[in-house]
Amino acid sequence: MNNLAELTMFANRYAKAWCSQNPDSVAAFFAEHSSFSINNGSPAVGRAAIAREAQAFMTTFPDMVVTMDKVVHDEEGTKFHWTLTGTNTGPGGTGRRVRISGYELWKFDPDGLIAESKGHFDNTEYERQLRG
């Protein structure tokens, strides 16, 4: 998948899946044996593990909204730039609202599903917002 219009539609649907509070809807965008990592952490491998990662965010931010800022396709792959807003009211939450932007670098499989996603955001800024 490398048509920018198709990638943009895919990214919009993906952002909506993150807003759905249904982790399986996020995992459905990934190939069966794909990987998803955040800030160079250990990857979640496979749809079930990716669904668990999505559930963790959805539990932490029950009112989470993820918006697509832009999609860029170049020699590295496809970068999905996003902004997450939500209130940290999950178990042990601070009750603070956060707004954080980042991106995922995607590689696709032949079926047009995400084979690899490497997510990045400013963790220092995220922690600052959580502390207030």
Secondary structure, DSSP 8 states (H G I E B T S, - for coil): ---HHHHHHHHHHHHHHHHTT-HHHHHTTEEEEEEEEETT---EESHHHHHHHHHHHHHH-TT-EEEEEEEEEETTEEEEEEEEEEE--STT----EEEEEEEEEEEE-TTSSEEEEEEEE-HHHHHHHHH-
